[in-house]
């Protein structure tokens, strides 16, 4: 069970997954960052990698998708009070991270090393 200061974040993550599945071809959600490591504080956000089917078409698509994911996450925040910070990752870059930009590679390495799969299609 993943807990946030004794507040269970399973339901907000499941609600987030359900909402995303209506708009995106989501493969899985992976919790990473302080909540996955267990060293979070009350103000910590909930970092979630959103693994999407296919391949990223470039920076514009990354930004467009990130903004769309953030919009869904904001709706979840309003209803549940849980602040989800989504990061889109496409299957192609997940399976072949060396093709990613250096900044993305660092994030992918963190997700791989500390990530916990919290939802799968």
Backbone as JSON Lines, residues from 0, in Angstrom:
{"i":0,"aa":"X","n":[0.85,-1.18,0.0],"ca":[0.0,0.0,0.0],"c":[0.9,1.24,0.0]}
{"i":1,"aa":"X","n":[0.6,2.18,-0.89],"ca":[1.35,3.43,-0.96],"c":[0.58,4.47,-0.17]}
{"i":2,"aa":"X","n":[1.24,5.07,0.81],"ca":[0.56,6.04,1.68],"c":[1.22,7.4,1.62]}
{"i":3,"aa":"X","n":[0.43,8.44,1.79],"ca":[0.92,9.81,1.86],"c":[0.46,10.36,3.19]}
{"i":4,"aa":"X","n":[1.38,10.44,4.16],"ca":[1.02,10.93,5.49],"c":[-0.3,10.31,5.96]}
{"i":5,"aa":"X","n":[-0.38,9.0,5.87],"ca":[-1.53,8.21,6.26],"c":[-2.74,8.41,5.35]}
{"i":6,"aa":"X","n":[-2.58,9.11,4.24],"ca":[-3.65,9.24,3.25],"c":[-3.3,8.29,2.12]}
{"i":7,"aa":"X","n":[-4.17,7.36,1.85],"ca":[-3.93,6.36,0.81],"c":[-4.04,7.03,-0.56]}
{"i":8,"aa":"X","n":[-3.0,6.91,-1.39],"ca":[-3.03,7.54,-2.71],"c":[-3.44,6.56,-3.81]}
{"i":9,"aa":"X","n":[-3.83,5.35,-3.43],"ca":[-4.24,4.38,-4.45],"c":[-5.43,4.88,-5.26]}
{"i":10,"aa":"X","n":[-6.45,5.35,-4.59],"ca":[-7.67,5.78,-5.3],"c":[-7.4,6.95,-6.24]}
{"i":11,"aa":"X","n":[-6.69,8.01,-5.8],"ca":[-6.38,9.08,-6.75],"c":[-5.58,8.59,-7.97]}
{"i":12,"aa":"X","n":[-4.65,7.67,-7.75],"ca":[-3.87,7.15,-8.88],"c":[-4.75,6.32,-9.8]}
{"i":13,"aa":"X","n":[-5.65,5.52,-9.24],"ca":[-6.57,4.74,-10.08],"c":[-7.52,5.65,-10.85]}
{"i":14,"aa":"X","n":[-7.99,6.71,-10.21],"ca":[-8.85,7.68,-10.88],"c":[-8.08,8.37,-12.0]}
{"i":15,"aa":"X","n":[-6.83,8.72,-11.75],"ca":[-5.96,9.32,-12.76],"c":[-5.78,8.36,-13.93]}
{"i":16,"aa":"X","n":[-5.51,7.1,-13.65],"ca":[-5.32,6.1,-14.7],"c":[-6.59,5.95,-15.54]}
{"i":17,"aa":"X","n":[-7.73,5.91,-14.89],"ca":[-9.0,5.77,-15.6],"c":[-9.24,6.96,-16.52]}
{"i":18,"aa":"X","n":[-8.99,8.16,-16.02],"ca":[-9.18,9.37,-16.84],"c":[-8.21,9.39,-18.01]}
{"i":19,"aa":"X","n":[-6.95,9.02,-17.77],"ca":[-5.96,9.01,-18.86],"c":[-6.31,7.99,-19.93]}
{"i":20,"aa":"X","n":[-6.82,6.85,-19.51],"ca":[-7.14,5.78,-20.46],"c":[-8.2,6.18,-21.47]}
{"i":21,"aa":"X","n":[-8.98,7.18,-21.14],"ca":[-10.01,7.67,-22.07],"c":[-9.41,8.5,-23.19]}
{"i":22,"aa":"X","n":[-8.22,9.09,-22.95],"ca":[-7.61,9.99,-23.93],"c":[-6.32,9.48,-24.53]}
{"i":23,"aa":"X","n":[-5.64,8.58,-23.83],"ca":[-4.31,8.13,-24.24],"c":[-4.22,6.61,-24.22]}
{"i":24,"aa":"X","n":[-3.27,6.08,-24.97],"ca":[-3.0,4.65,-24.98],"c":[-1.92,4.38,-23.92]}
{"i":25,"aa":"X","n":[-2.36,4.3,-22.67],"ca":[-1.46,4.16,-21.52],"c":[-1.16,2.68,-21.29]}
{"i":26,"aa":"X","n":[0.12,2.37,-21.13],"ca":[0.56,1.01,-20.86],"c":[0.63,0.77,-19.35]}
{"i":27,"aa":"X","n":[1.27,1.72,-18.64],"ca":[1.35,1.59,-17.18],"c":[1.71,2.93,-16.55]}
{"i":28,"aa":"X","n":[1.46,3.01,-15.25],"ca":[1.86,4.16,-14.45],"c":[2.9,3.68,-13.45]}
{"i":29,"aa":"X","n":[3.98,4.45,-13.32],"ca":[5.08,4.08,-12.43],"c":[5.33,5.23,-11.45]}
{"i":30,"aa":"X","n":[5.15,4.95,-10.17],"ca":[5.44,5.92,-9.12],"c":[6.95,5.98,-8.94]}
{"i":31,"aa":"X","n":[7.5,7.2,-8.89],"ca":[8.93,7.36,-8.64],"c":[9.14,8.62,-7.81]}
{"i":32,"aa":"X","n":[10.37,8.87,-7.41],"ca":[10.65,10.04,-6.59],"c":[10.51,9.72,-5.12]}
{"i":33,"aa":"X","n":[10.31,10.77,-4.33],"ca":[10.33,10.62,-2.87],"c":[9.24,9.68,-2.36]}
{"i":34,"aa":"X","n":[8.08,9.67,-2.99],"ca":[7.01,8.78,-2.53],"c":[7.37,7.32,-2.77]}
{"i":35,"aa":"X","n":[8.04,7.03,-3.86],"ca":[8.48,5.65,-4.14],"c":[9.62,5.25,-3.21]}
{"i":36,"aa":"X","n":[10.51,6.19,-2.92],"ca":[11.65,5.9,-2.04],"c":[11.25,5.86,-0.57]}
{"i":37,"aa":"X","n":[10.13,6.52,-0.23],"ca":[9.68,6.56,1.16],"c":[10.27,7.69,1.97]}
{"i":38,"aa":"X","n":[10.93,8.65,1.31],"ca":[11.52,9.78,2.04],"c":[10.8,11.1,1.76]}
{"i":39,"aa":"X","n":[9.5,11.01,1.56],"ca":[8.69,12.19,1.25],"c":[8.29,12.94,2.51]}
{"i":40,"aa":"X","n":[7.81,14.17,2.31],"ca":[7.25,14.97,3.4],"c":[5.83,15.35,3.0]}
{"i":41,"aa":"X","n":[5.15,16.06,3.87],"ca":[3.75,16.41,3.62],"c":[3.55,17.2,2.34]}
{"i":42,"aa":"X","n":[4.54,18.01,1.97],"ca":[4.42,18.86,0.78],"c":[4.87,18.17,-0.51]}
{"i":43,"aa":"X","n":[5.36,16.95,-0.42],"ca":[5.87,16.26,-1.61],"c":[4.74,15.99,-2.6]}
{"i":44,"aa":"X","n":[5.08,16.14,-3.88],"ca":[4.12,15.77,-4.9],"c":[4.26,14.28,-5.18]}
{"i":45,"aa":"X","n":[3.4,13.77,-6.05],"ca":[3.39,12.35,-6.39],"c":[3.87,12.22,-7.83]}
{"i":46,"aa":"X","n":[5.15,11.9,-8.01],"ca":[5.73,11.77,-9.35],"c":[5.28,10.46,-9.98]}
{"i":47,"aa":"X","n":[4.67,10.55,-11.15],"ca":[4.17,9.37,-11.84],"c":[4.63,9.41,-13.29]}
{"i":48,"aa":"X","n":[5.38,8.38,-13.69],"ca":[5.73,8.22,-15.1],"c":[4.55,7.57,-15.79]}
{"i":49,"aa":"X","n":[4.12,8.17,-16.9],"ca":[3.01,7.64,-17.68],"c":[3.61,7.0,-18.92]}
{"i":50,"aa":"X","n":[3.65,5.67,-18.94],"ca":[4.22,4.94,-20.07],"c":[3.16,4.82,-21.15]}
{"i":51,"aa":"X","n":[3.46,5.41,-22.31],"ca":[2.52,5.46,-23.43],"c":[2.98,4.54,-24.55]}
{"i":52,"aa":"X","n":[2.03,3.95,-25.23],"ca":[2.35,3.08,-26.36],"c":[2.91,3.92,-27.51]}
{"i":53,"aa":"X","n":[3.88,3.36,-28.21],"ca":[4.39,4.02,-29.41],"c":[5.68,4.77,-29.19]}
{"i":54,"aa":"X","n":[5.84,5.81,-30.01],"ca":[7.09,6.57,-30.02],"c":[6.8,8.06,-29.99]}
{"i":55,"aa":"X","n":[7.62,8.81,-29.28],"ca":[7.51,10.26,-29.19],"c":[7.92,10.88,-30.52]}
{"i":56,"aa":"X","n":[7.1,11.78,-31.03],"ca":[7.37,12.42,-32.31],"c":[8.3,13.63,-32.2]}
{"i":57,"aa":"X","n":[8.69,13.99,-30.98],"ca":[9.58,15.14,-30.81],"c":[9.18,16.01,-29.64]}
{"i":58,"aa":"X","n":[9.89,17.12,-29.49],"ca":[9.69,18.01,-28.35],"c":[8.27,18.58,-28.3]}
{"i":59,"aa":"X","n":[7.73,18.97,-29.43],"ca":[6.38,19.54,-29.44],"c":[5.36,18.54,-28.91]}
{"i":60,"aa":"X","n":[5.45,17.29,-29.36],"ca":[4.51,16.28,-28.87],"c":[4.71,16.05,-27.37]}
{"i":61,"aa":"X","n":[5.98,16.0,-26.93],"ca":[6.26,15.82,-25.5],"c":[5.57,16.91,-24.69]}
{"i":62,"aa":"X","n":[5.74,18.17,-25.1],"ca":[5.16,19.3,-24.37],"c":[3.63,19.23,-24.41]}
{"i":63,"aa":"X","n":[3.06,18.96,-25.58],"ca":[1.61,18.87,-25.7],"c":[1.03,17.78,-24.8]}
{"i":64,"aa":"X","n":[1.66,16.63,-24.82],"ca":[1.18,15.51,-24.0],"c":[1.39,15.82,-22.51]}
{"i":65,"aa":"X","n":[2.53,16.38,-22.16],"ca":[2.8,16.72,-20.75],"c":[1.75,17.7,-20.23]}
{"i":66,"aa":"X","n":[1.4,18.7,-21.03],"ca":[0.36,19.66,-20.62],"c":[-1.0,18.99,-20.48]}
{"i":67,"aa":"X","n":[-1.33,18.08,-21.4],"ca":[-2.6,17.37,-21.31],"c":[-2.65,16.48,-20.07]}
{"i":68,"aa":"X","n":[-1.54,15.81,-19.77],"ca":[-1.48,14.98,-18.56],"c":[-1.61,15.84,-17.31]}
{"i":69,"aa":"X","n":[-0.96,17.0,-17.32],"ca":[-1.02,17.91,-16.17],"c":[-2.44,18.42,-15.95]}
{"i":70,"aa":"X","n":[-3.17,18.62,-17.03],"ca":[-4.56,19.07,-16.92],"c":[-5.41,18.0,-16.22]}
{"i":71,"aa":"X","n":[-5.22,16.75,-16.6],"ca":[-5.95,15.66,-15.95],"c":[-5.53,15.57,-14.48]}
{"i":72,"aa":"X","n":[-4.23,15.7,-14.22],"ca":[-3.72,15.64,-12.84],"c":[-4.31,16.76,-11.99]}
{"i":73,"aa":"X","n":[-4.5,17.93,-12.59],"ca":[-5.09,19.06,-11.86],"c":[-6.52,18.74,-11.44]}
{"i":74,"aa":"X","n":[-7.27,18.11,-12.33],"ca":[-8.65,17.72,-11.99],"c":[-8.65,16.74,-10.82]}
{"i":75,"aa":"X","n":[-7.69,15.83,-10.8],"ca":[-7.58,14.88,-9.69],"c":[-7.24,15.62,-8.4]}
{"i":76,"aa":"X","n":[-6.35,16.6,-8.48],"ca":[-5.99,17.42,-7.31],"c":[-7.22,18.1,-6.73]}
{"i":77,"aa":"X","n":[-8.05,18.69,-7.58],"ca":[-9.24,19.4,-7.11],"c":[-10.2,18.48,-6.36]}
{"i":78,"aa":"X","n":[-10.3,17.24,-6.82],"ca":[-11.25,16.29,-6.22],"c":[-10.66,15.59,-4.99]}
{"i":79,"aa":"X","n":[-9.36,15.24,-5.05],"ca":[-8.78,14.38,-4.0],"c":[-7.78,15.08,-3.09]}
{"i":80,"aa":"X","n":[-7.23,16.2,-3.54],"ca":[-6.18,16.87,-2.77],"c":[-4.8,16.27,-2.97]}
{"i":81,"aa":"X","n":[-4.69,15.23,-3.8],"ca":[-3.4,14.59,-4.08],"c":[-2.81,15.22,-5.33]}
{"i":82,"aa":"X","n":[-1.58,15.74,-5.2],"ca":[-0.91,16.43,-6.3],"c":[-0.06,15.43,-7.09]}
{"i":83,"aa":"X","n":[-0.57,15.03,-8.25],"ca":[0.15,14.1,-9.13],"c":[0.94,14.92,-10.14]}
{"i":84,"aa":"X","n":[2.2,14.58,-10.29],"ca":[3.07,15.25,-11.26],"c":[3.45,14.23,-12.34]}
{"i":85,"aa":"X","n":[2.71,14.22,-13.46],"ca":[2.94,13.21,-14.48],"c":[4.12,13.53,-15.4]}
{"i":86,"aa":"X","n":[4.81,12.49,-15.82],"ca":[5.91,12.63,-16.78],"c":[5.69,11.6,-17.89]}
{"i":87,"aa":"X","n":[5.41,12.05,-19.13],"ca":[5.18,11.1,-20.21],"c":[6.46,10.4,-20.66]}
{"i":88,"aa":"X","n":[6.36,9.1,-20.88],"ca":[7.45,8.29,-21.4],"c":[6.84,7.35,-22.43]}
{"i":89,"aa":"X","n":[7.41,7.32,-23.62],"ca":[6.91,6.44,-24.66],"c":[7.65,5.1,-24.62]}
{"i":90,"aa":"X","n":[6.97,4.04,-25.03],"ca":[7.56,2.7,-25.03],"c":[8.91,2.67,-25.75]}
{"i":91,"aa":"X","n":[9.0,3.36,-26.88],"ca":[10.24,3.34,-27.68],"c":[11.42,3.88,-26.89]}
{"i":92,"aa":"X","n":[11.23,4.96,-26.14],"ca":[12.34,5.5,-25.36],"c":[12.58,4.69,-24.09]}
{"i":93,"aa":"X","n":[11.52,4.09,-23.55],"ca":[11.68,3.26,-22.35],"c":[12.51,2.01,-22.68]}
{"i":94,"aa":"X","n":[12.25,1.42,-23.83],"ca":[12.98,0.21,-24.21],"c":[14.35,0.51,-24.8]}
{"i":95,"aa":"X","n":[14.58,1.76,-25.2],"ca":[15.85,2.15,-25.82],"c":[16.26,3.54,-25.3]}
{"i":96,"aa":"X","n":[16.55,3.67,-23.99],"ca":[16.77,4.99,-23.38],"c":[17.96,5.77,-23.93]}
{"i":97,"aa":"X","n":[18.94,5.09,-24.5],"ca":[20.11,5.82,-25.02],"c":[19.75,6.72,-26.2]}
{"i":98,"aa":"X","n":[18.57,6.53,-26.78],"ca":[18.11,7.4,-27.86],"c":[17.47,8.68,-27.33]}
{"i":99,"aa":"X","n":[17.31,8.78,-26.02],"ca":[16.66,9.95,-25.41],"c":[17.63,11.1,-25.28]}
{"i":100,"aa":"X","n":[17.07,12.3,-25.1],"ca":[17.9,13.47,-24.78],"c":[18.52,13.25,-23.42]}
{"i":101,"aa":"X","n":[19.7,13.85,-23.14],"ca":[20.38,13.64,-21.85],"c":[19.5,13.92,-20.63]}
{"i":102,"aa":"X","n":[18.68,14.97,-20.7],"ca":[17.8,15.29,-19.57],"c":[16.8,14.15,-19.36]}
{"i":103,"aa":"X","n":[16.22,13.67,-20.45],"ca":[15.26,12.57,-20.35],"c":[15.94,11.3,-19.85]}
{"i":104,"aa":"X","n":[17.17,11.07,-20.26],"ca":[17.9,9.87,-19.85],"c":[18.05,9.84,-18.33]}
{"i":105,"aa":"X","n":[18.34,10.97,-17.71],"ca":[18.46,11.03,-16.25],"c":[17.14,10.66,-15.58]}
{"i":106,"aa":"X","n":[16.04,11.19,-16.11],"ca":[14.72,10.89,-15.54],"c":[14.41,9.41,-15.73]}
{"i":107,"aa":"X","n":[14.67,8.88,-16.92],"ca":[14.41,7.47,-17.19],"c":[15.22,6.57,-16.25]}
{"i":108,"aa":"X","n":[16.46,6.94,-15.99],"ca":[17.29,6.15,-15.08],"c":[16.73,6.17,-13.66]}
{"i":109,"aa":"X","n":[16.23,7.34,-13.22],"ca":[15.61,7.43,-11.89],"c":[14.35,6.57,-11.82]}
{"i":110,"aa":"X","n":[13.53,6.66,-12.86],"ca":[12.3,5.87,-12.89],"c":[12.63,4.38,-12.84]}
{"i":111,"aa":"X","n":[13.63,3.96,-13.62],"ca":[14.02,2.55,-13.66],"c":[14.58,2.07,-12.32]}
{"i":112,"aa":"X","n":[15.33,2.93,-11.63],"ca":[15.99,2.49,-10.4],"c":[15.08,2.52,-9.18]}
{"i":113,"aa":"X","n":[14.13,3.46,-9.13],"ca":[13.32,3.59,-7.92],"c":[11.83,3.41,-8.16]}
{"i":114,"aa":"X","n":[11.44,3.22,-9.41],"ca":[10.02,3.18,-9.76],"c":[9.28,1.96,-9.25]}
{"i":115,"aa":"X","n":[8.0,2.18,-8.96],"ca":[7.09,1.13,-8.53],"c":[5.88,1.19,-9.46]}
{"i":116,"aa":"X","n":[5.61,0.11,-10.17],"ca":[4.44,0.07,-11.05],"c":[3.19,0.09,-10.17]}
{"i":117,"aa":"X","n":[2.35,1.11,-10.39],"ca":[1.14,1.26,-9.56],"c":[-0.14,1.01,-10.35]}
{"i":118,"aa":"X","n":[-0.01,0.9,-11.68],"ca":[-1.17,0.59,-12.53],"c":[-0.65,0.05,-13.85]}
{"i":119,"aa":"X","n":[-1.36,-0.94,-14.39],"ca":[-0.98,-1.51,-15.67],"c":[-2.23,-1.84,-16.47]}
{"i":120,"aa":"X","n":[-2.18,-1.54,-17.77],"ca":[-3.32,-1.81,-18.65],"c":[-3.51,-3.31,-18.83]}
